[in-house]
Amino acid sequence: MFFTGKKVTQITLGRLTCFDYLCGMLLRKAVLNILKLIFFWVVVFDIQRIIFSIHNFGKFKEVGFIEWLGAFRYSIRLDLASAAFLSLIPLLLLTVHFTINSKWSRKAFFWILFAEIIIVSLIHGGEINAYTEWNHKLTTRVFNHLFHPDEVFRTADYSMTFWFFLYALIEIASGIFIAKRFFELKETSAPKKWYWNSLISIGLFIIPGSIFAVLGRGGFQQIPINIDSAYYSKNYVANDLSVNSFYFFAKSYLLYTRSQTGVQFPLIEEKKAKEILGDFYLSENNNETRIFQNERPNIVFVILESWTANAVGVLAPDKGATPYFDKLSKEGLLFTKIYATGWTSEVGNSSIFSGYPALPEVFISMQPDKHRKLPCLNQDLKKAGYSSHYMFSGDLKYGNIGGYFIDHHFDEVLDEKDFPKHLKKGKLNYFDEDLFHFLTEKIDDTKEPFMHCAFTGSTHSPYDHPRRGIKKWDGTESDFMTSVAYADKCLYKFLKDSKSKKWFENTIFIFVADHGHASPAIQNPNLTSFFHIPLLIWGKPLKKEFRGKQINHLGSQTDIAKTLLTQMNLPSSKYIWSKDLLNPKSPEFALHTITRGYGWVTPEGNFSYQMDAKIYPDQTYQRVDLKKQKSRCHSFMTLLYKEYLNL
């Protein structure tokens, strides 16, 4: 071949011309680059797994090396599916480049590829850090926080912020470095027979594009691939490593946009659902047990951030971190089988005060048009002459918690901006000791009867509370357990100081967690025991025969509303999803959510179900009971979801 400027002298090579040879060479390069697209993303995903494993090394202590390697084998189908989706636009640009062979088509290909690398790296960089605290993969729950970006950085300690940026930059840099060496798109002086190149380009896009579509759905089988295809271990951490992070996040986004909410729920015919649950509420208002010495005590709610029962000594399978709470439980009425409805604070608060259960991927406090139609404890207490006050030592815009309480007409809603400015402040909030001191001052200035509510924060990451007099906890979840020990001491001092107040004699204290948390005993957030939380009623107005007593009736946060209103002889019929925990005839069950799934627990056992993977991460029912309890759970969710749509 001889080139003169942009002209090509055609020399016959057998039956082929130089033009034919050059087109064939370009075609082979185009096909090679298309194949490299898929392989490139698989390499990127495996690099991410290695970085994740290094940062979260402690999570893999029960995963052997051979089992760890299995993640790279069993991940391949989801990796290929993710690679196929990410390669569609670059594939289109490759075919355009083959057609016109220009500088801008080459640049467009690399800019799109680099943009995808940045997105994938940011998702995974966030997951690496979030996993340390959440114990599950990154979901679009993060969007609830990104509406308020300062929350993301305040709930993470400085090291987490540093690691996020470091890992994101490492993954972006390595991805770009590999891409530049994988793909060689050079301009050539080939003759521009655009009509011929265009025909080839159409074939180049349609044929690989069709193959990518097949890879994206995982094959020709009737049901498309799902995250369960990457599950291979009994260890949830190993499975989380195997599941492609980009794929998991994208699937979560579909639920976040509500395009699949309800579609994946186990909905059944409404009439049948009511028949199945026909015996649930037959004895709803027949409870004559009264635990208060009078019907109108003052009420102080203390919402305990992340206080899992597995960290509370009196409820934990092992040694807990709460000697003072354990002592209080011997003076109050302790409910031993209470479960959180969800795993975030906004869900916990709306469940407690509105008696409203959680649905997977539904955050009712974020939907004012719906949550304003729910009942709320303070509104019913107001009719009995109570004032209502809510206090948090951080920022209440997170999860629209503040908006929820304002919409439900609390007389006073306070957060960090209302605290005395001279107080020392942690990264996320003021410390529990100062929260309780400020709460005491507010109660002193409040006319009785009242309902005061305080939401603690020191047991939330980054756990930067004062450490004086607090022994450092060792082992798994050491920072969290140390923070519980600190919060426990602050709680006890608050009650000790309250005893000298005039309002103390007629005040009932209700201590309940907003949700569970990983603990030395339980780290897997898919297990029902992860959602086991404490509920304690304590105070002088509690009748003596109930002090030191334990109630083993199984229920959830949603049941607090009806239980409390019944004890005060106030109407509770609006709380249709709540039941009286002190009525021995009320049904014993709790519905809770897991990450993109749900769980059900009764005295006979429990199960949790992951909607995407279509598996049961936790299942303890006998076979004879499982079918019945699944039917009851699905009936309950059917009726709950129907009401949610109608709110």
N, C-alpha and C positions, 0 to 999 in steps of 0.2 A: 504494500500500500504506500502511496505517495500523497502527501497533503501539501497543497499550495494555498495558503490563506485558509479560507473556509471551504475551498473546493476539494472534492475528493475524486481522485483518479481511480476508476474502477478497473481492477485487474482480476481476471477470471481465475479463480482457484478451483479447478475441476469444473463443476457445474455451478459453483457459488461465486458471486461477485463479492468484492470488498464490502459493498453496502450490506449485502446479506450477512456477511460475517460479522460486521460491526453491530447490526441490529440483534443478531443472535447473542453476541457478547453482552450487549446492554440488557437483553431479556434475561440472560442467566444471572446477571448481577441483580436485576430487579427481583427475580425469584429468590435469590439467596438472601437479599435484604428482608424480604417478607418472612422467610423462615427465621432469620435472626431476630425479628421483632418478638416472636413468641419466646424464643430462648433467652433473649435479653431480660424480659420481665421475670422469668423463672429465676434467673440469677439474682436479680434485684430482691425478689421476695425471700430467697434463701439467705442473702446477706442480712436482711432485716431480722430473720429468725436467729441468726447468730448473735447480733447485737442485743436483741431482746433477751436471749438466754444469759448473756454476760451480765446485763444490768440486773436481771431478776434471778440471779444464780441461786439465791436462797430458796426460791419457790420450787426449785427442781431437786431438792434434797431427797425426795422419795421417788424420783425418776432416775433409773439407771441409764448409763451411757448408751446402751443398745436401744433402749426404749426411746431415749431422746433422739437418736438417729432416725427412728421410725417416723418422726414428724416430717422429715425431708422426703420420705417415700410416700406416705399417705396424703401429703399435701398436694401432690402433683395434679390431681384432677381439678381441684379448686384453683390452683395456680394457673393452670392452662385456661380455665374459664375466665379468670380475671385478666390474664394476658390477652385473651381474644377480645374482650370488651375494650381494653385500653389500646389495642392495636388497630381498631377500626378507622379512626381518623388518620393516624399515621399511614395506614394502608392506602387510604384515598389519596393522600399527598404523595406517596411513593408512585402511584400510577400517574398522577398529574406530572410528576417530575420525569417519568419515562416518556410522557407525551411531548412535553415542551422543553425539557432539559435546560432549565434556566437557573440563574442564581437565586431568584426569589422563591422558586419551588423548593429548592434545597433548604433555604433558610426557614421557610414555613414548616417543613417537616421537622427540623430540629427544634424550633420554638414550641411547637405543639408537644413534641416528645418531652422537652425540658419542663413544660408546664405540668404535664402529667406526673413527671418525676417529683416535682415540688409538692403536688397534692398528695401523692402516695406517701411521700416522706413525712409530711406534716401529720397525716393521719397516724402513721406508725410511731412517729416521735411522741405524739400525745398518748398513744396507747401504752408505750413503754413506761411512762411515768404514772399514768392513771392506774395501771394494773397493780402497782405497788399498794395503792389504797383501796381500789374497787374490787380487785380479784376477779375481774372479768374484762373481756375485750372492749375496746372503745365503741360506743354506740352513739347515735345522734341525740342521746341525752345531752351531749356536749353542746348542742345548739341552744338548749335552755340556759346554759351558762354563758355562751358566747354573746348573747344579747347584752350581757354585762361583762365585758372582758376583764375588768378589774377583779372579778370574783375568781377567775381562773388562776390568776397570779397570787391572790391573797390566800386562797385555800391551799396552795402549794407552797412548801418552804422554798427558800432561796436556792437550795441545791436542786430541787425538782425543776425549777425554772431554768437553771443552768443546764441540767441534763437534757431537757426538752430541746433547747436551742442547739446544744452540742450534737445530739443524735440526729436532729433534723438536718443540720448542716453537713454532718458526715454522710448521711444517706443521700442528700441532694448532690454533694460533690462526687461521691462514688458513682452514683447513677449517671451523672453527666460525663464523668471520665470514661466509664464503660461504653456509653452510647457513642461517644466520639470515635472509639476504637472499633466498635461493632459495625458502624454504618459508614460506608464510603460512597458519598454522592458527589461525584465530580462532574463539572460541565464538560461536554465533549463537543467536537466539531462535526458531529454526525449530520448527514443531510436531513433536512426537516421535512420528511414526508409525513406530515401531521396526520393525514387520513389513515395511513397504515399504522402509525404509532397509536392513534386513537382506538382503532379496532383491537389492537393487542392490549391496550390499557383497560378497555372494558372487560376483556377476558381476565386480565390480571386482578381486577377488582372483584368481579363476580365469583370467580372460582375460589380464590383464597377467602373472600368475604363469606361465602357459603360454608367453607370449612371452619372459619372463625365462629360462625353462628352455631354450628354443631358443637364446637368446643365450649362455647359459652353456655349451652344448655346441658353439657356433660355427655353428649352422645345422642343416639336415636331412640332411646327408651321413652316410654310414654310420659313419665314424670321427670321434669328437669332436675338436674343436679342440685343438691342442697348442702348445707354445711356439715350434715352428718356423714357425708362421703369422706371427710377428713378425720373423723373420729376413729381412733384405733386403740385407745388406752382406757383403763379404769381411772386414771388420774386426770382430773379436769385441766390441770395446768398443761400437761402434755397435749391434750386435745386442743386447748386454746392456742398453743404454739403452732399446731398443724393447720388450723383453720386460717385461711388467707385473710389478713386484716382489711385489705381494701374491699374484698367481697363481702365480709361481715358488715362493714360500715355501710356499704351501698345497700345491702338488704335492710339494714336498720333504717336507712333513709326512706325506703318505701313505706315502712310502718309509720315513720315520723310524719310523712305527708298525708297519712291517713288513707292512702290508696289501697292498703291491704288491711287496715284495721277492721276487724269484724269478719273479714273474709277468712282469716286464719283462726278465728274463735270457734269453739265447738258448739255452734248454735243449733238448737233443735226447735221443733214446733212449740209455740208459746203455750198452747193449751196443754200439751203433754208435759211441759216444764212445770206448770202449776200443779198438775196432778202428782208429779213426782215429789214436789215439795209440800204437798198438802198437809203433812203432819208437823211441819217445822214450827208453826206459830200458833198452834191450837191453844196453848196455855199462856199466851203472851202477857196478859195483865192480871194473872191470878196470884202474884207474889205479895204476901203480906209481911215478909221479913223487913225489919227496919233496923239499920245499923247506927243511925244518928240519934242523939239524945233530943234533938229538936229538928224541925223541918227546914229551918232557915239559917244554917251555919254560913259563915264566910267561906269562900272557896279559893284556894291557892293552888294553881296548876304549876308544876315544875316539869317542863318537857326536857328530858335528859338526852342530849345529843349522842346518838350512836351507842347508848347503853345496852348492849346485848346481854341477855340473861347468862350467856356463857362467860361473862366477866364478873358476874355478881355471885359472891360466895354462897349465899343461901340458895341459889338456883343453879349454879355452875356444876358440871360434872367433876371438875377439878377445883383446886384452890382459886378463889376469886380475888379481886383487888378492892373489895368494898367492905371492910370490917365495920364501918359506921352504918352503912345501909343495912347490913346484916343485923346489927343491933336494933335499928329502927323497925325492922320487919318483925321483931319479937314484941314490939309495942303497938304495931298497927295490923291492918288486915291485908295480907299478901295474897295476890292472885298468881298462882304458879304456872298456869298454862295459857299465857296470852301471847299472841303473835302480831307482829307488825304487818300491815297490809302491803307495804312496798319497801323500797330501799333508798328513798330520798326524803328529805325533810319536808318538802312541800306536800308530798303525798301523806306523810305521817300526820301533819297538822290538820289537813282537811278531814282525814279519817277520824281523828280524835274529836274535833269540835263539830263536825257535821254528821258523824256516824256514817260516812260514805266509803264503801270499799274501793280498792284500787282495781283498775283494769290494765292489762299489759299495754305499755306505751301510751297511756292516757294520763295526763297531768291536769286534773280538773282545776287546780288553782290558777293555771295558765289560761283558762278559758272563762273570763268574767261573764260572758253571756250565759254560761251554764252554771257555774258555781254560785252565782247570785240567786239561783232558784232553789238552792239547797237550804235546809234548815241549819241553824247554828246555835250552839248552847247559849251564848251570851244573849241572843235575841229572846229566848224563852225565859232566861233568868231575869232579863230586864222587866218583863211583865210582872215579876214577883218583887220588883223594887231594887234589883241589883244593878250596880255599875260594873263596867267591864274594862279591863286593862290588859294590854299585851306588851311584853318587853323582850327585846333581843339585843345582845351586846355587840352584834355585827350589823350587816346591811340587810334589811328586810326586802329589798327588791329582788333578791335571788328567789327564783321559782315563783315570783309574784306572791310571796307569803304575806308581805305587808298589804298588798292590794286585796288579797282575800279577806283579811281581818277588817280593813277599812270598809270594804263593800258590805260586810256583815255588821257594820255599825258598832264596832267597839268604841267605847267612849275615848279611849286613849290607846294609841299604837306608837310605841317608842322603839328606836333602834340606836345605833352607835352615835348618830349626830346629836342625840339628846342627852348623852352621858356627859358628866363633868369633864371638862377638857384637861384638867390637871392629872387625870388618871393615866397610868401607864397602860399602853395598848399593845396587844399582840398584832401579828400580821393580819389575822382574820377578824378578831374581835377583842373586846375587853375581857379580862379574865373572870372566871366564875366567882371568885371572892368579891370582886367589885360589882359584878352583876347582882349578887345577893344583897350586898350593902345598899346599892341603889334601890333595889326592890323594897327593902325594909323601909327606907325613907319614904318611898311612894305610898306604901301601905299605911304608914303613920299618918299621912295627910289625906287618907281616903275615908269617907263616911261609910259606915256599915249599913246594910250588908254589901259585900263586894265580891267580884271574881277577879283576882289578879293572876296573870299567867307570865311565867318567865321561861325563856328558851335558852338553855345553856349552850356554850360553844367551845369550851376548852378541850373537850374530847373529840374535836374535829381537827384533822390535819390543818396546819403543820405542827400542832401540839407544842406550841411555844410558851406554855404556861410557866409560872415560877416553880422552881424545883426545890425550894427550901423546905426541909423537913419531909421530903417525899423520896422514898427509896426507889432507885432505878430498877424497873422490872427487867428481868433477863429473858432471853429466848425469843420465840416467835411473837410478833406484834408487840414488841417491848415498849415502843413509844406510846402506842394506844393504851396499853395496860397501865403504864405509868400515869398517863393523863386521867384515866378512870380513878386511880388512887388519889390523885390531886382533887378531882371533882367530888369524890366521896367525902373527903375531909372538909371541903368548902360547904357542901350540903349540910353536914352535921353541925358546923359552926353557925350556919344560918339558922337552923332550928334551935340551937342552944341560945342564940341571941334573941330569937323571937319569943322565947318563954317569958321574957321580962316585959313584953308589950301588952297593952290593955286589950288588944284585939285577939290575942293568942287563945284565950279561953273559949272563944266561939269560932275557931277557924279550923277547917278541915284541909289538909294538904294531900294532894294527889300527885304522885310521882309516876311518870310513865315515859318510856323512851319513844323517840320519833321513828326509829328503825334500828335494825341490828347492825353488826359490824363483825369483821373477821376477828377471831380470838385465838389463843393458843389451842383451844379444843376444836374449833371449826373455822376453816378458811374458805371452803367452797360455798359461793353465794347461791348455788342452785339447790342447796339442801334446806329443807324446811326448818331444821334446827338453827340455821343462820338467822331466822326471823323471830326466834323466841326472845321475848323482851320482858322486863319487870313491870309490874303494876302494883303500887302500894298506896293504900289509903291510911292516913295517919293523922292524929290530932285529938285534942281534948273532947270534942263533941262525939267521938267514936265511943259507942257503948262498951263498957268494960268486958262484956262477954265476947266481944269480937277482937279485942286486943291480943295480939300474938297468935291469932287464928289464921289458917291458910285455906283459901278457896281453890279447889282443883277443877272447877268448871272451866271447860275449854272455850276460848273465844279470842277476839282480836280487839284492836284499838277502836274499831267501829262500835263496840258494845258499851263503851264508857258512857256515851251520851244517854242512852235509855236507862242504864243502870243508875246513874246519878239522878236523873229527873224522876225516876220512880221512887227513889229514896226521899226525895223532897216533895212527893205528892204533886208533881207538876205534869201537865200533859206531855206525852212523848210519842203520840201516834204518827207524827210527821217523820219520825226516824225509822222508816220502814226497813232499812238494812241493818238496824241495830237491835240487839236483844239484851235482856236483863240477865247479867251474870250471876245475880243472887237468886234467881228463880231456878230451882232445881229441875223444873220441867222444861225449861227452854232448851232448844237443840244445841248440841255441842259441835261446833265446826268453826273453821276459819279459812277464808280465801286470802291468798297473798299472791303477789307477782314476783317473778324472777326476771332476769334479763331476757326480754322478748319471749316471755312465757308466763306460766301461772302455777300456783300450787294449792293444794287442798289438804287440810289436816282435821282429823276427828280422833276420838279416843281409841278407835280401832287401828289407826295407822295414818299414813300420809303419802302423798305423791307430789312430785313437781313435773311439769311437762314443758319442754322447749319446743316452741311452735315451728321454728325453722328446721331444726335437726329432726323434729318429729320423734324425739326419744324422751324417756323418763329418767332424768339424772338421779332421781330419788324416788323409791317406791318400796313401801314397807307393808302394804296391805296383803292379807291372805288372798289367794285367788278368788275365793268365794265372796269376799267383800269388795274387791277392786271394781268389778262391773257396777255394783250398786253405787259406790262412792263416786265413780266417774260420772255416772248418770246424774247424781245430785249436784256435783260440781258444775257440770255443763248446763244443767237446768238453772242453777243460780246465776251463772254468767249470762245465760240467755236473757233472763229477766232484767238483770242489771244493765246489760248493754242496750236493751230496748229502751229502758228508762233514760239512759245516757243520751241516746239519739233524740229523745223527745224533750230533753231539758231545754 
